[in-house]
Amino acid sequence: MHDAHEFLRSLTVVLGVAAVTTVVFQRLRQPVVLGYIVAGLIVGPHVSIPLVADRAVVQALSELGVILLMFSLGLEFSLGKLARVGPTAGVTAVLQSGLMAWLGFLVGRFFGWTVLESIFIGAAIAISSTTIIAKVFDERGIGGRQRELVVGILLIQDLVAIVFMAALTAIATGAGLSATALVATVGKLAAFLLALLVVGMATIPRFVRLVIGLERDETTLVASIGICFLTAWVAHAFGYSVALGAFLAGSLVAESGHAEPIERLVRPVRDMFAAVFFVSVGILIDPAMVLANTSAVAVLTTVVIVGNIVGVTTGAFLTGSSTRTAIQAGMSLAQIGEFSFIIAGLGLTLGATREFVYPVAVAVSAITTLTTPWLITAAEPAADWVDRKLPAPLQTFTTFYGTWLERMRESSARRSGSELRGLLRLIAVDAALLCGLIVATALWIDDGAEFLGRWLGLDAAAAARVEIGAAIAASLPFVVGIGRLSRRLAGSLAESALPRGQSTLDLDAAPRRALIVTLQLGILLGAAVVVITVTQPFLPSYPGPILLLTLLAAFGLALWQSATNLQGHVRAGAQAIVEALTSYARRSGGATTAPPALTNIHAMLAGLGEPVAVRLDDVSPGVGRTLAELNLRGRTGASVLVIMRAGLPVVPTASERLASGDVLAVAGTRGAIASATTMLRGEATR
């Protein structure tokens, strides 16, 4: 009975204080998430306020909040949506996670922490907070492509976190992590997911439709939450995250076609326990421990915010998202959360880290949680600012890069991917062998130097230099192999998007070259991040940053050159569009109706995508506004190639004011063109 009373007292304290802080923060027009965290500080053991809640009770309740939040997220993110964004989200998540783990390791070593502590803190800051983002997105009503991409990245990050925890457990216990063990870990995870999805798809949608048919809200709510908790428990029983299980439960329930009424019923229960989760985050903050490690907290917080924005934005753009969506996704994911606590706690439990690492991770999570709502709010203005400040060649490149990837995905879906998979496997093999060579050289540097010293009659320093030189020479074939294979892979992908014509005149040479350069450097960047992340614990701190900065500089230079060359292609396309529109006007006897599509331009210059001509009438919102004021490219991702006014071409500059009767030739991805057309014809577009 004492335990029941303690549970009731703790729940009363938590919800009572959270209610007050929530009202205060709403009156101050601040996110309620911040109010929950402040409530956690108030009821926690580290602040001298006589309102202490039992931490174990709050943590148990907060777990329910995580499960219900992930279940609700899964309800609106069906398996079909997951399959659609999976490749884009997967590449972005792996690139971002690898980059953050490496940066976290470097920060730990900079502050003099042990190798194991640095590895754990790197893994802890590599995973963003699904729970925090879900709550803020719900509060702000954020949806569409941004939400789909962010949720897809978060799900892949959860899978990466599971692999991280398995690897860290093996490393911390001295068992090491062989390639066989890593493959086995990933294989078990894939088998679990496949089995859960197969059984779930065969049973859960049918069961949900049966329950919905009873037309009883109470029964529907109990059955839905029962499915959620059952799937979360199954995931936990197999050693995986309850959050992963709950998300998959929501996705399976959504396959029944009745996600909307179920989400409406679950929302009040979810909101209450989600509040407890955020209070539990505040409870974990120890101000004294944070003050003792202020420098580390400040540096790690900066790394989390800047590193996630750069990593996610780069990965999302390279995989085909518009500049706007990529920046919004990057600024949405600039925090760490629940998995960071789990990973930091795992290090403490295994004795791999000292006590200060856990509160440092919690403090970084709390601070980045505080900044997340503001960053998400600032994402749209930031994306607009970046779009305006980009040089004209890069603006052109970002517009058409998405169209090329769109065509590439369509072409890849129609043909066998065996060649592409083979090239990817070869790149992975070369990268793995390169990692093995670097790690082996680092581990056996002393023994190898001693052997060479005796054999060649050299002192220890000279023998070590000979050994390092030999290792560098031995690694060159793998480095060259990765470069050549990435070139072949990029060329094959680019050919699928922009195939060469039968004539000797290659009209799409410039865009194809730009696409090849971008894809190759993107592949090299991804391989470099993986190699650097794996080998950094065995190497001095400086080689990794030097290599990455060199790659980024090469990427920037090649991108600029390709974008500059692309300008000529676009000018030729604009001239062809002018001639097509002029010819159409003559044939139609001066009619004002614009052709719906410029199919002849697409056939001749595939690098321009499928441009569409849109005519402005008297009620169009663009009439009387400049292109800068309209911000068409920033808001939709589409660009205006040329403006026809009274039968004459007008160069589309930022200061050009649009008029009724103007015909705008708009280019971009199909989605971007659709959004731009809708916007120009009078409907608001986010």
KOLBALO-200724 format. One record per residue (C-alpha): x, y, z. Coordinates in steps of 0.5 Angstrom, whole numbers, padded with zeros to 4 digits, always signed. Layout:
<dokols>
XYZ;...
</dokols>
This chain:
<dokols>
+0000+0000+0000;+0006+0005+0001;+0008+0004-0006;+0001+0005-0008;+0001+0012-0004;+0008+0014-0007;+0006+0013-0014;+0000+0017-0013;+0004+0022-0009;+0009+0023-0015;+0004+0023-0020;+0000+0028-0017;+0007+0032-0016;+0009+0031-0023;+0002+0033-0026;+0001+0039-0022;+0007+0042-0023;+0007+0041-0030;+0000+0044-0031;+0003+0050-0027;+0009+0051-0032;+0005+0049-0038;+0000+0055-0037;+0006+0060-0035;+0010+0058-0042;+0003+0058-0046;+0002+0065-0043;+0009+0067-0045;+0008+0064-0052;+0014+0059-0051;+0013+0051-0053;+0010+0047-0047;+0016+0042-0048;+0020+0047-0044;+0015+0048-0039;+0015+0040-0038;+0023+0041-0037;+0023+0046-0032;+0018+0042-0028;+0023+0037-0028;+0028+0041-0025;+0023+0043-0020;+0021+0036-0018;+0028+0033-0018;+0033+0032-0013;+0038+0037-0015;+0034+0044-0014;+0032+0046-0007;+0025+0046-0007;+0020+0041-0003;+0017+0038-0009;+0021+0032-0010;+0018+0026-0014;+0020+0019-0014;+0025+0018-0020;+0023+0011-0021;+0016+0012-0021;+0017+0018-0026;+0022+0014-0031;+0017+0008-0031;+0011+0013-0033;+0016+0016-0038;+0017+0010-0042;+0010+0009-0043;+0010+0016-0046;+0015+0014-0051;+0011+0008-0053;+0005+0012-0054;+0009+0018-0058;+0012+0013-0062;+0005+0009-0064;+0002+0016-0066;+0008+0017-0070;+0007+0010-0073;+0000+0011-0074;+0001+0017-0079;+0007+0014-0082;+0005+0008-0086;+0009+0002-0089;+0008+0005-0096;+0011+0012-0094;+0017+0009-0090;+0019+0005-0096;+0018+0011-0100;+0023+0015-0096;+0027+0009-0094;+0033+0010-0099;+0033+0018-0098;+0033+0017-0090;+0037+0011-0090;+0043+0015-0093;+0042+0021-0090;+0042+0018-0083;+0048+0013-0084;+0052+0020-0086;+0050+0024-0080;+0051+0018-0075;+0058+0017-0077;+0059+0024-0078;+0057+0026-0071;+0060+0019-0067;+0067+0022-0070;+0066+0029-0068;+0064+0027-0061;+0070+0022-0061;+0074+0028-0062;+0071+0032-0057;+0072+0027-0052;+0079+0026-0053;+0080+0034-0054;+0078+0034-0046;+0083+0028-0044;+0077+0023-0043;+0079+0016-0045;+0078+0012-0051;+0072+0008-0049;+0069+0015-0046;+0070+0018-0052;+0067+0013-0056;+0061+0013-0052;+0060+0020-0052;+0061+0020-0060;+0055+0015-0060;+0051+0018-0055;+0051+0025-0059;+0050+0021-0066;+0042+0020-0065;+0037+0025-0065;+0031+0025-0061;+0024+0022-0064;+0020+0024-0058;+0022+0031-0058;+0021+0032-0065;+0014+0029-0065;+0012+0033-0060;+0014+0040-0063;+0012+0038-0070;+0005+0036-0067;+0005+0043-0063;+0007+0047-0070;+0003+0043-0074;+0009+0041-0079;+0007+0036-0084;+0009+0034-0091;+0015+0032-0094;+0019+0035-0088;+0016+0031-0083;+0016+0025-0088;+0024+0026-0089;+0025+0027-0081;+0021+0021-0079;+0024+0017-0084;+0031+0019-0081;+0029+0018-0074;+0027+0011-0075;+0034+0009-0079;+0037+0013-0073;+0034+0008-0068;+0036+0002-0072;+0043+0005-0072;+0043+0006-0064;+0041-0001-0064;+0048-0003-0067;+0051+0002-0063;+0049-0001-0057;+0051-0008-0059;+0058-0006-0061;+0059-0002-0055;+0057-0007-0050;+0062-0012-0054;+0068-0007-0054;+0067-0005-0047;+0067-0012-0044;+0073-0013-0048;+0070-0018-0053;+0072-0014-0058;+0067-0013-0065;+0069-0018-0070;+0066-0017-0077;+0063-0024-0076;+0059-0021-0070;+0057-0014-0073;+0054-0018-0079;+0051-0023-0074;+0048-0017-0070;+0045-0014-0077;+0042-0020-0079;+0039-0022-0073;+0036-0015-0073;+0033-0015-0080;+0031-0022-0079;+0027-0020-0073;+0024-0014-0077;+0022-0018-0082;+0018-0023-0078;+0015-0018-0074;+0012-0015-0081;+0010-0021-0084;+0006-0024-0078;+0004-0017-0076;+0001-0015-0083;-0002-0022-0083;-0006-0021-0077;-0006-0014-0074;-0010-0010-0080;-0015-0015-0080;-0016-0015-0073;-0017-0007-0073;-0022-0007-0078;-0026-0013-0074;-0025-0008-0068;-0027-0002-0072;-0033-0006-0074;-0036-0006-0067;-0037+0002-0067;-0035+0002-0060;-0030+0008-0058;-0028+0005-0052;-0026-0002-0055;-0022+0001-0060;-0018+0005-0056;-0017-0001-0051;-0015-0006-0057;-0011-0001-0060;-0006+0001-0054;-0006-0006-0053;-0003-0008-0060;+0002-0002-0058;+0004-0005-0052;+0004-0012-0054;+0009-0010-0060;+0013-0006-0056;+0014-0011-0051;+0016-0016-0056;+0021-0012-0059;+0024-0011-0052;+0024-0018-0050;+0028-0019-0056;+0033-0014-0054;+0031-0008-0058;+0028-0001-0057;+0021-0001-0055;+0020+0006-0059;+0022+0001-0065;+0017-0004-0063;+0011+0002-0062;+0013+0005-0068;+0012-0001-0072;+0005-0003-0069;+0003+0004-0071;+0005+0003-0078;+0001-0004-0078;-0005-0001-0075;-0005+0004-0080;-0005-0001-0086;-0012-0002-0083;-0014+0004-0087;-0017+0007-0080;-0011+0011-0077;-0015+0017-0077;-0020+0015-0072;-0015+0011-0067;-0010+0017-0067;-0016+0022-0065;-0018+0017-0059;-0010+0015-0057;-0008+0023-0057;-0011+0025-0050;-0007+0019-0047;-0001+0020-0051;-0001+0027-0049;-0001+0026-0041;+0004+0021-0041;+0009+0025-0046;+0008+0030-0041;+0011+0026-0036;+0017+0024-0041;+0019+0031-0041;+0019+0032-0034;+0023+0026-0033;+0028+0029-0038;+0028+0035-0033;+0029+0031-0027;+0036+0028-0029;+0039+0035-0030;+0044+0036-0024;+0046+0043-0024;+0052+0042-0020;+0055+0037-0025;+0053+0041-0031;+0057+0047-0028;+0063+0043-0026;+0063+0041-0034;+0061+0047-0037;+0066+0047-0042;+0065+0040-0045;+0057+0041-0045;+0058+0048-0049;+0063+0045-0054;+0058+0038-0055;+0052+0042-0055;+0055+0047-0061;+0058+0040-0064;+0051+0037-0064;+0047+0043-0067;+0052+0045-0072;+0054+0038-0074;+0047+0035-0074;+0045+0041-0079;+0051+0040-0083;+0050+0033-0084;+0043+0032-0085;+0042+0038-0090;+0048+0035-0094;+0045+0028-0094;+0038+0030-0095;+0041+0034-0101;+0045+0029-0104;+0039+0024-0104;+0035+0029-0108;+0031+0033-0103;+0030+0041-0104;+0035+0046-0101;+0029+0048-0097;+0027+0041-0095;+0034+0039-0093;+0035+0045-0089;+0029+0044-0085;+0030+0037-0084;+0037+0039-0081;+0035+0044-0076;+0029+0040-0074;+0034+0034-0072;+0039+0039-0068;+0038+0035-0061;+0040+0029-0058;+0035+0025-0053;+0032+0018-0050;+0037+0014-0054;+0043+0019-0051;+0041+0017-0044;+0041+0010-0046;+0048+0010-0049;+0051+0014-0043;+0047+0010-0038;+0050+0003-0041;+0057+0006-0041;+0056+0007-0034;+0053+0001-0032;+0059-0003-0036;+0064+0001-0032;+0067+0004-0039;+0066+0011-0037;+0066+0015-0031;+0060+0018-0027;+0061+0025-0030;+0059+0023-0038;+0052+0021-0036;+0050+0028-0033;+0054+0031-0039;+0050+0028-0044;+0043+0029-0040;+0045+0037-0040;+0047+0037-0048;+0040+0034-0049;+0036+0039-0044;+0040+0045-0048;+0039+0042-0055;+0031+0040-0053;+0031+0048-0051;+0034+0050-0057;+0030+0045-0062;+0023+0049-0062;+0027+0056-0064;+0031+0052-0069;+0025+0049-0072;+0021+0056-0072;+0027+0059-0076;+0028+0053-0081;+0024+0057-0086;+0027+0064-0086;+0034+0060-0086;+0032+0056-0092;+0029+0063-0095;+0036+0066-0093;+0040+0061-0096;+0036+0061-0103;+0037+0068-0104;+0045+0068-0102;+0047+0062-0106;+0050+0064-0113;+0046+0064-0119;+0050+0058-0122;+0049+0054-0115;+0041+0056-0115;+0041+0053-0122;+0044+0047-0120;+0040+0046-0114;+0034+0046-0118;+0035+0041-0123;+0039+0036-0119;+0033+0034-0116;+0030+0033-0123;+0036+0028-0125;+0035+0024-0118;+0028+0023-0120;+0029+0021-0127;+0035+0016-0124;+0030+0013-0119;+0025+0012-0124;+0030+0009-0129;+0033+0004-0123;+0026+0002-0122;+0025-0001-0129;+0032-0004-0130;+0036-0009-0126;+0040-0007-0120;+0045-0012-0120;+0050-0008-0123;+0049-0002-0118;+0049-0007-0112;+0055-0011-0115;+0059-0004-0115;+0056-0002-0108;+0059-0009-0105;+0066-0008-0108;+0066-0001-0105;+0064-0004-0099;+0069-0009-0099;+0075-0004-0101;+0073+0000-0095;+0073-0006-0090;+0079-0008-0092;+0082-0001-0092;+0079+0000-0085;+0082-0007-0083;+0089-0005-0085;+0089+0002-0082;+0087-0002-0075;+0092-0007-0076;+0098-0002-0077;+0096+0002-0071;+0095-0004-0066;+0101-0007-0068;+0106-0001-0069;+0110-0003-0064;+0111-0010-0065;+0112-0009-0073;+0117-0003-0071;+0121-0008-0067;+0121-0013-0072;+0123-0009-0078;+0128-0006-0073;+0132-0012-0072;+0131-0014-0079;+0133-0008-0083;+0138-0006-0077;+0134+0001-0076;+0132+0005-0069;+0125+0004-0067;+0123+0011-0070;+0126+0010-0077;+0123+0003-0077;+0116+0006-0075;+0117+0011-0081;+0118+0005-0085;+0112+0001-0083;+0107+0007-0084;+0110+0008-0091;+0109+0001-0092;+0102+0001-0090;+0100+0007-0094;+0103+0004-0100;+0099-0002-0098;+0093+0002-0097;+0093+0006-0104;+0090+0000-0108;+0084+0000-0104;+0084+0008-0104;+0084+0008-0112;+0079+0002-0112;+0074+0006-0108;+0075+0012-0113;+0075+0008-0119;+0069+0004-0117;+0065+0011-0114;+0066+0014-0121;+0063+0008-0125;+0057+0008-0120;+0056+0015-0121;+0057+0014-0129;+0052+0009-0129;+0047+0012-0125;+0048+0019-0129;+0047+0015-0135;+0040+0012-0133;+0038+0019-0131;+0041+0023-0137;+0042+0017-0143;+0046+0019-0149;+0043+0020-0155;+0044+0017-0162;+0046+0023-0165;+0054+0025-0165;+0051+0032-0161;+0051+0030-0154;+0046+0036-0151;+0046+0033-0144;+0053+0033-0143;+0054+0039-0138;+0048+0036-0133;+0051+0029-0134;+0058+0031-0132;+0055+0035-0126;+0051+0029-0124;+0057+0025-0124;+0061+0029-0120;+0056+0030-0115;+0054+0023-0114;+0062+0021-0114;+0064+0026-0109;+0058+0024-0105;+0059+0017-0105;+0067+0018-0103;+0064+0023-0098;+0060+0017-0095;+0065+0012-0095;+0070+0017-0092;+0066+0018-0086;+0065+0011-0085;+0072+0009-0085;+0074+0015-0081;+0069+0014-0076;+0071+0006-0075;+0079+0008-0075;+0079+0014-0071;+0080+0011-0064;+0086+0008-0067;+0089+0014-0070;+0092+0021-0068;+0087+0026-0068;+0089+0030-0074;+0089+0026-0080;+0081+0025-0080;+0079+0032-0080;+0085+0034-0085;+0082+0028-0090;+0075+0030-0089;+0076+0038-0090;+0080+0036-0096;+0074+0032-0099;+0069+0038-0097;+0074+0043-0101;+0074+0038-0107;+0067+0037-0107;+0066+0045-0107;+0071+0046-0112;+0068+0041-0117;+0061+0043-0115;+0062+0050-0117;+0065+0048-0124;+0060+0044-0125;+0054+0049-0124;+0058+0054-0128;+0058+0050-0134;+0051+0048-0133;+0049+0055-0134;+0050+0055-0141;+0046+0049-0142;+0040+0052-0138;+0041+0059-0143;+0040+0054-0149;+0034+0051-0146;+0031+0058-0144;+0032+0060-0152;+0029+0054-0154;+0023+0055-0149;+0023+0062-0152;+0022+0059-0159;+0017+0054-0157;+0013+0059-0154;+0013+0064-0160;+0012+0059-0165;+0006+0057-0161;+0003+0064-0160;+0004+0064-0168;+0000+0058-0169;-0006+0060-0164;-0006+0067-0167;-0004+0070-0161;-0009+0066-0156;-0007+0068-0149;-0008+0060-0147;-0001+0057-0145;+0001+0050-0147;+0001+0046-0141;+0007+0043-0142;+0014+0043-0146;+0015+0036-0149;+0019+0038-0154;+0024+0041-0150;+0024+0035-0145;+0026+0031-0151;+0031+0035-0154;+0034+0037-0147;+0033+0032-0142;+0037+0035-0137;+0032+0041-0136;+0027+0036-0133;+0020+0037-0136;+0019+0045-0136;+0012+0047-0136;+0009+0054-0138;+0004+0057-0133;+0000+0063-0135;-0002+0069-0130;-0009+0071-0130;-0012+0077-0127;-0013+0074-0120;-0006+0070-0120;-0003+0072-0113;+0004+0073-0117;+0001+0079-0121;+0004+0086-0119;+0010+0082-0114;+0017+0081-0116;+0020+0074-0116;+0024+0076-0110;+0017+0077-0106;+0014+0071-0109;+0020+0067-0107;+0018+0061-0112;+0024+0057-0112;+0025+0058-0104;+0018+0056-0103;+0017+0050-0108;+0024+0048-0111;+0022+0050-0118;+0025+0056-0122;+0023+0060-0127;+0027+0059-0133;+0024+0065-0138;+0018+0070-0138;+0014+0071-0144;+0011+0078-0144;+0007+0080-0150;+0010+0075-0155;+0017+0078-0152;+0022+0074-0148;+0024+0077-0141;+0030+0075-0137;+0027+0073-0130;+0031+0077-0125;+0029+0078-0118;+0027+0085-0119;+0022+0083-0125;+0015+0085-0123;+0010+0080-0126;+0004+0082-0130;-0003+0079-0132;-0002+0075-0138;+0005+0073-0137;+0007+0066-0139;+0012+0063-0134;+0017+0057-0136;+0018+0053-0130;+0022+0048-0128;+0024+0043-0123;+0022+0036-0120;+0015+0034-0121;+0013+0036-0114;+0016+0042-0115;+0013+0044-0121;+0006+0042-0118;+0007+0046-0112;+0009+0052-0116;+0003+0051-0121;-0002+0051-0115;+0002+0057-0112;+0002+0061-0118;-0006+0060-0120;-0008+0062-0113;-0007+0057-0108;-0003+0058-0102;+0003+0053-0102;+0008+0052-0095;
</dokols>
